[in-house]
Amino acid sequence: MKRGVVGAGLVLAGLLSGCVPAPLRAQPGAQVRLTVAPGSRAVQPVTGEEALYRAPGPGSLLVGTDRAAFVTSVVLPAQGGALVLPTVQTRPGEVVPAPLPATVGFTQVFTVASLQPMPLDAAAGARSVSDVSRVVEAAARALPAGAYTVGTTVYRVVRFGTLDVTSNVGDALVRVNGVRVGVAPLSVPDLPEGQVSVEVSRSGFKTVTQRVEIAGDSVNRVNVTLRPITGTLSVRSDVPADLLIERRPAGVVEPGVGLDLALRPGVVALNVVPRDRRLAAQNLLVRVTADRVSPVICETVAGAYACKLP
């Protein structure tokens, strides 16, 4: 039996085992051991979901027992009543394929292995796990203790779509549902239909996160605009002055108006040069902090012009 297939098909079964009634669990003290797994490999999205299949589903179950047994599977789909599959007889160590019907959505399969035939036809049409459990429990009453056991297989049959992500900034990191999938532009295939969280980030830019509805059997396109992380340099002066940043002209500071500039975070060299040449130019270093205002106030006091950081 393929270990990879067993793991993919039975993970959800393990998670749900606490919710399954006792008659539908592996029986303590059972005289027969049962292995069961989907007959085909599940689709493995990059986001990590397990036990997902394209229509019509896994196609079959691979069942095996450690001694001769009668094996019957009851399929409980998300919609409609339960289906009871034909009973197959197994020999020790032999793996037998049992065809599965096509289903849509969440599907549970309860595979019953017994040393004597167990009539389970009454489970046909059952609408709940409890209904199936009652049929198995009733059939087991006629058997000696330890004469049967059950294996549970859980999977979902869904449609898959492709997600195309582009960005105005090259090599931006893309995560889908928190999982790193590569850098934009990129195409992410085999995502199950439904909502996903798409996060696009790059150093020096604000991270963008948005919800995207994945439509099955189609390409879903997302174009993300990343904006630089900036702080605000706010310069005020009581006389007209030219402003230079890193020795490059940045504008004119007018009295009563001032000048506000969006700058990347960090320390910048600032020169404030009054238009009145009798006043001394001011040279200073200002730290610009992301998403905050860094104020600079320049004033003339007793004929002397000076700039300060409040």
N, C-alpha and C positions, 0 to 999 in steps of 0.2 A: 504494500500500500504506500502511495506517495505521501511522505510526511508533510510537504508543503501544502498539498491539497487538503489533508486532514486539518491542519492548523487553520487555513483560511475558512473552511466551511463550518468549523465548530466553535470558533471564538465567541460568537454571539450566543451560541447554545450554552456555553459555560457561564456567561454573564446572566443568562435568564434562568439558570437552573434553580435558583432559589424561589422563582415564581411558579415553577411547574409542580403540579400535584404529585404526591409520592408515587402513585401507580405508574406515572410516566417517566420516572427517573430510573437510572441504572440501579438495579435491585441489589441490596446488600445480601451476600450469601448466595448469589445466583450461581447455578451449576454450569452455565454457559456464558462465555465471553463473546462480546459483539464489538466489531469495528464497523464504522460507517462513515462515508465521506462522499461529497459531491463527485460526480464523474468527470467534471471538467474544471479547469482552473478559473478562479474568480478574476474579474477585472481589478487591477490594483491602482487606484488613483494616487497621484503624488501626495495628496492630502491625507492619505492613510486609512481611509474607510475600508472595511473588510467585508467579505462575504457579499459582494455586489456582482450581479450578472446582467448581461444583455438578454433581451428576450430571445428564446422562450424560457431561459433559465439554465440550470446545470445540465439538463438533459437526462441524467440518470444518477442513481446512487450506487456506490461500490460497497457491497456488504460482505462481511466475512465473519465466521465463527470458529471457535477452537474445537468444536465437535458438531456432529450432524444436528441440524436444527431446521425449524420452520420459521421463515422470516416474512413478516408482513409490515408494510409501511402505510401510515395514514398521513395524507397530505392535507394540511389546513391552510388554505390561502387567505389573503387579506379580504378578499371578496368571494362570496359564494360559500357553499357547504364543503365539508371535508370529502376527500376522495380516498377510497381504500384500494390500494394497489394489489394486484394478484400476488398470492403467496409464492415465495421461491424457497426451494430446499437447498441448503448448503451442506458441503462436506468439510471436514476439518482442514483449515489452512487455505481453503479455496475462496477466491474473491469473485463474487457474482454481481453483474450489473443489473440493477432494477430500474427500468425506464421511469422517468418522472414526467408528469403532465406539464404543459406550459402554464405559467402563472404570471401575475403582475403584482409588484409590490412585495410587502413583507410576507414571507412564507415559512411555516413551521412544518417539519416532517418528523413524526414519531415512528421509529422503526422498532418493531417488537420481534425479538428472537425467542423461541420457546422450544422445549424438547418434545412437546406434543402440539398438534395443531390447536390454534386458538381462534375461535370464530369472532372476527372483528367486523363483519359486514354491517353490524348495527351502527358503526361509527360513520357510515356514509351519510353525508348531508349535515353532519354536526357543525354547529356554528361557533363553538368555543372550545378552548382547551379543557375546560371542566367537563363538557359533554363527552369528549374523546376519552378523558380519564375514567369516567364512569363505565364506559363500554369495556375498556381494558381491565378495570378492576373486577367487573362482573365475570369476564371470561377467565380471569386468573383464578377465580374461586374453585374452578373444577380441576386445577392443576396441583400437583404436590408442591410443597414449599421449595423455593429456589429453582423452579422449572422455567422461569422466564426472566428476561431483562429488557431494557429499552435504551435506545440511543436517540438523541435529539440532534437534528440538523436545522439550522436557521439561516436564511439568506434573503436577500432582496433582489427583485428583478426590476431594473430601472432603465431609463434612457440616459445616454451620456452626451455631453456637448463639449465643445472646444472653447477655451478662453484665449483671446488674443489681447495682449496688453502692450500699449505704446505709451511713450512719455515725451514731453518736450525736452527732457534732459536725458542724454545717452547714458547707458550703463546703470540706470537706476535699479535698485534691488527690489524684487517683487516677492511678496509672500501671499499665499492663499490659505485662508484659515490658519494663519500663524506659521505655516510651513514654507520655508524658503524654496522657491521653485526656479530661480535664475534672475537674469537681468533683462530689462526692457531694451529693445522690443523682443517679445517672445510669444510662443504659442504653447498653451497647456492643454493637452488632449485628455479625454476620458475623465471628465469631471461629472459626477452624477447631477442630474437636474435638481434644481432648488437653489436656495440662496447660499452664496459664499462671501466671505470677507476678503477683499483685495487691498493689500497695503503696498504702497510704492514709496521708497525712500532713497535718499542719497545725502551724503555728508554735505552740510552747508545749506540744505534745503528743508523746508517744512514737510514732514511726512504726511501723505494723503492716504486715508483709509475710507473705503466705501463698500456698501453692500451691492452685490451684483447678482441678478437672477439668471441662473444658467438654464437655458432652454435646451431640451434634448434634441439630438440629431441636427444641430446647427452650430455655427460659429458665433460666439458672443464677444463683441469687441468693446474694449475699454480704452479710452485715451485720457491720460492723467496729466494735468498741468502742475508741475512742481514750482513753488515760489521760493526764492532765497530767504533764508533766515536773516532778519535785519533788526537793527535797533534804530532809534531816532536821535539824531544830533540836532539839538534845538539851540540856535544862536540868536541872542538879542543884543542890540546896540542902540545907544541913545544918539549916535551920529552915523551917517552913511559910511559903510565900510565894505571893502572887498574881502571875500572869504576864499582862502586857498586850503585845500586838503591834500596832503602829501605833495605840496608845491604845484598843484594843479588848480586852476580857477574852478570854484564851485558855486559862485553866485554873489549877489550883492545883498548885504543886510541893511534894510531900511528901518529907520526909527519907527517904533510903534507897530511894525509888521514882523520883523525878524525873518529868520530862514530856518525851515525844518527840512532835514535830509534823511533819507533812509540809507543806512550804511551796514555793511557786514560787521558782525561783532569783532572787537579787537581794539587795540590802541592805535589811534591815528594822530598824525602831526597836523596841527591846526595853525594857520596864520590869519590873523585879522588885521587888515590894513586900512586905517581910516582914510577917507577921501581928503580930509583936512590934513595936509602933510605936516602941520605943526604938531600933530599928535603922533605918539610913538606907536609903531606896529607891535602887535602882541603875538608871541610864539608860545604855544603850549601843547602838551600831549593830553588827549582825552580818551578815556576808555568808553567804547560803545558796547552796551550790553543788549543781548537779544531781547526783543519785545519790551524794551524799556526806553524811556526818554533820558538822554544825557544832556542836561542844560548847560549852556555857557552864557554868562551875562557880562557884557562889556559896558562900562560907564565912564563918563568924564567927571572927575571930582577935583575941584580946585585947580582946573587947567591940566590935570594929568589923566591920561586915558589908560584904563586897566581892565583886564578880563579876569573873571574868576569862575570857579566851578562851585556852585552852591552845595 
